[in-house]
């Protein structure tokens, strides 16, 4: 691991100097006046970067799929089904919905339980609240989905 992490401390000013240098080089290759622009840019920035010893630097790139959408933790969301006051706890682990539990509801238990039993596994499998509501328990389904969306909005990385 030490082999991989051989990043030498470079001050923010030095990093900015290098970035400006790279942007100037890229920009100078696009301009029609490449001789004067590239030479003056290269000469002015080479002196400031010469003092930086950045040998054997490894920089890992991050793909969009590696960027987290959610913070890990337990989040309680609220929604309104047949009656207001549906509270659902959503657990996020490793950027995934790992558990969903009922905290409170004032909906009819028969309809609410039918909706919860169908929706919870579907939400966890698809990792989405874009799922069909349960026929016959539509209002309870909507309250559950509202509450889960509320919890996910709290968990979202800002």
Beta strands, then each sheet from edge to edge (+ up, - down):
strand 1: 73-80
strand 2: 84-93
strand 3: 96-104
sheet 1: 1+ 2- 3+
end
